[in-house]
Amino acid sequence: MKTLYDVQEMLKKYGYINLFPDRLDAITFMQIELSKMLETGIFQKSDHDYLTARLILAREERIEKEKSETKY
């Protein structure tokens, strides 16, 4: 798993489908979904997929926020 698309595909396996037109909103919702999956026991904090997805989402969130700051 290397990209945001990869994270979306992984979440799709668990029934999550991204319907947000705004990329930052989609990233935020995916982070919430991962947290809920952790709480329900689907993932453990030490799971490679969970940790990788968290890092990818954090990176993408930072990139999107930097883009929006440079617009104004």
PyMOL commands that set and color helices and strands:
alter all, ss='L'
color gray80, all
select helices_A, chain A and resi 4-13+23-39+48-71
alter helices_A, ss='H'
color red, helices_A
deselect
rebuild
show_as cartoon
